[in-house]
Amino acid sequence: MPKVAILGASGKLGDRLVARALEEGYSVNALARDPRRLSRQNEKLTIMRGDAETGEGLEALIDHCQYVICAIGSLRPVLEACMGHLLPKLEANKRFQRFVLISRIGTGESRPQALKVSGLLQQQLPVILTPVFRDINLAEARVRSSPLPYTILRSTRLTDEPPAGSVITVGPKEPPPHRITRADLAHYVIELLGTQDHLRAELTVGSG
Ligand SMILES: NC(=O)c1ccc[n+]([C@@H]2O[C@H](COP(=O)([O-])OP(=O)(O)OC[C@H]3O[C@@H](n4cnc5c(N)ncnc54)[C@H](OP(=O)(O)O)[C@@H]3O)[C@@H](O)[C@H]2O)c1
């Protein structure tokens, strides 16, 4: 079974991605700044210490991995630096098949779309969190200009509610989907890995 590397594995979405990948039979390399924050244990799970901002641990993380998912979220601008370290390593990795960047609605072409999501606060996030969104935009631009097979998924607001089984992807000019549970998003992302769908694509993802 193929191997998937997950950055941001100690986060709320990251944990669900790890769980779902293991359920689907993947071997998983999980990156954490503090491995103690990952309590999950599984013979197919390897927890690796590293820091995406400095690039520490990334070489080992992606070794022998066909798939790489980045679910890093930070109020500090770290993603562009992370892409600067990660993408050349992926280009050099002969086994590599797909990179999935978990992004946010309001970046790239989805900026106007974010003004149509429900909730004034959610609509204003790209302005309130200007440095964060600038960092994600720069990270996306690095991914886009790489020759890699990638998918950028710009998510609507994430929730910890139980899975609803509802995931839809839309283009940036369509009405935005509703908020989505982390469980549903994780399910969708892991299912996407083994397909040829949405390669070199940028999509808004949410629920119907
Ligand atoms: N929350 C939302 O409503 C929302 C909406 C749309 C999109 N998203 C996107 O969805 C993704 C996951 O969101 P979430 O709310 O589930 O995330 P989260 O729980 O806040 O987790 C963020 C993860 O990023 C890791 N991280 C931060 N800086 C790092 C660094 N320098 N090196 C390595 N890891 C680092 C954190 O590790 P530590 O444990 O070491 O801190 C943690 O594992 C993010 O990409 C976010 O932008 C979120």
The ligand as a Tripos MOL2 file, in Angstrom:
@<TRIPOS>MOLECULE
LIG
   48    52     1     0     0
SMALL
NO_CHARGES

@<TRIPOS>ATOM
      1 N1        -10.1070   26.3730   11.0220 N.am      1 LIG1
      2 C1        -10.8780   26.6800    9.9750 C.2       1 LIG1
      3 O1        -12.0720   27.0360   10.0740 O.2       1 LIG1
      4 C2        -10.2790   26.5890    8.5920 C.ar      1 LIG1
      5 C3        -11.0010   27.0570    7.4920 C.ar      1 LIG1
      6 C4        -10.4900   26.8930    6.2220 C.ar      1 LIG1
      7 C5         -9.2620   26.2780    6.0530 C.ar      1 LIG1
      8 N2         -8.5550   25.8600    7.1330 N.ar      1 LIG1
      9 C6         -7.2560   25.2110    6.9180 C.3       1 LIG1
     10 O2         -7.3400   23.8610    7.3410 O.3       1 LIG1
     11 C7         -6.0790   23.4250    7.8420 C.3       1 LIG1
     12 C8         -6.2500   22.7960    9.2090 C.3       1 LIG1
     13 O3         -6.9700   23.6260   10.0630 O.3       1 LIG1
     14 P1         -7.1850   23.2040   11.5970 P.3       1 LIG1
     15 O4         -8.0480   24.2900   12.1830 O.co2     1 LIG1
     16 O5         -7.6340   21.7870   11.7020 O.co2     1 LIG1
     17 O6         -5.6900   23.3450   12.1040 O.3       1 LIG1
     18 P2         -5.0680   23.3650   13.5880 P.3       1 LIG1
     19 O7         -5.8390   22.4670   14.4880 O.co2     1 LIG1
     20 O8         -4.8820   24.7880   14.0140 O.co2     1 LIG1
     21 O9         -3.6430   22.7010   13.3290 O.3       1 LIG1
     22 C9         -2.6310   23.3950   12.6780 C.3       1 LIG1
     23 C10        -1.4450   22.4580   12.5360 C.3       1 LIG1
     24 O10        -0.3730   23.1670   11.9020 O.3       1 LIG1
     25 C11         0.8130   22.8170   12.5980 C.3       1 LIG1
     26 N3          1.8850   23.8020   12.4370 N.ar      1 LIG1
     27 C12         1.8200   25.1380   12.6030 C.ar      1 LIG1
     28 N4          3.0400   25.6740   12.3670 N.ar      1 LIG1
     29 C13         3.8740   24.6400   12.0470 C.ar      1 LIG1
     30 C14         5.2430   24.5390   11.6940 C.ar      1 LIG1
     31 N5          6.0410   25.6060   11.6170 N.pl3     1 LIG1
     32 N6          5.7540   23.2990   11.4200 N.ar      1 LIG1
     33 C15         4.9840   22.2020   11.4910 C.ar      1 LIG1
     34 N7          3.6760   22.2320   11.8210 N.ar      1 LIG1
     35 C16         3.1340   23.4390   12.0900 C.ar      1 LIG1
     36 C17         0.3760   22.7210   14.0490 C.3       1 LIG1
     37 O11         1.3710   22.0290   14.7760 O.3       1 LIG1
     38 P3          1.6140   22.2570   16.3690 P.3       1 LIG1
     39 O12         0.7970   21.1740   17.0090 O.co2     1 LIG1
     40 O13         3.0670   22.0550   16.5090 O.co2     1 LIG1
     41 O14         1.1480   23.6540   16.6940 O.co2     1 LIG1
     42 C18        -0.8950   21.9070   13.8670 C.3       1 LIG1
     43 O15        -0.6050   20.5520   13.6960 O.3       1 LIG1
     44 C19        -5.1750   24.6520    7.8080 C.3       1 LIG1
     45 O16        -4.4330   24.6100    6.6050 O.3       1 LIG1
     46 C20        -6.1480   25.8200    7.7510 C.3       1 LIG1
     47 O17        -5.5900   26.9550    7.1010 O.3       1 LIG1
     48 C21        -9.0360   26.0060    8.4000 C.ar      1 LIG1
@<TRIPOS>BOND
     1     1     2 1
     2     2     3 2
     3     2     4 1
     4     4     5 ar
     5     4    48 ar
     6     5     6 ar
     7     6     7 ar
     8     7     8 ar
     9     8     9 1
    10     8    48 ar
    11     9    10 1
    12     9    46 1
    13    10    11 1
    14    11    12 1
    15    11    44 1
    16    12    13 1
    17    13    14 1
    18    14    15 2
    19    14    16 1
    20    14    17 1
    21    17    18 1
    22    18    19 2
    23    18    20 1
    24    18    21 1
    25    21    22 1
    26    22    23 1
    27    23    24 1
    28    23    42 1
    29    24    25 1
    30    25    26 1
    31    25    36 1
    32    26    27 ar
    33    26    35 ar
    34    27    28 ar
    35    28    29 ar
    36    29    30 ar
    37    29    35 ar
    38    30    31 1
    39    30    32 ar
    40    32    33 ar
    41    33    34 ar
    42    34    35 ar
    43    36    37 1
    44    36    42 1
    45    37    38 1
    46    38    39 2
    47    38    40 1
    48    38    41 1
    49    42    43 1
    50    44    45 1
    51    44    46 1
    52    46    47 1
@<TRIPOS>SUBSTRUCTURE
     1 LIG1         1 GROUP 0 **** ****
